[in-house]
């Protein structure tokens, strides 16, 4: 998921505390491996694009998405029965300008699942 942060902003992200988000594009790598309920790919995407006022803040990404300064600009879907989230995150980390430490990666050993790019064109060719 690509999120445009329109202006530099500090957001409290639960246990991660206050985090500075520079103006630019953030690529979030998530997964939805469920076969039913809220963890299916379709339901996870619906949750992320639904208005923030209608959902509980649960995951790190929810804190970023609930801020009206930020816009989802693109969603990449990679349906797979294999867990690819960490493999993709490691590949993105090589080309990103920076990342938000521990964001979205509390259940794995990745440094982050949220990567910063000053310009959109910096990563769109990756896909």
Secondary structure, 3 states (H helix, E strand, C coil): CEEEECCCEEEECHHHCEEEECCEEEEECCCCCCCCHHHCHHHHHHHHHCCHHHCCCCCHHHHHHCCCCEEEEECCCCCCCCCCHHHHHHHHHHHCCEECCCCCCCCCCCCCCEEEECCCHHHHCCC
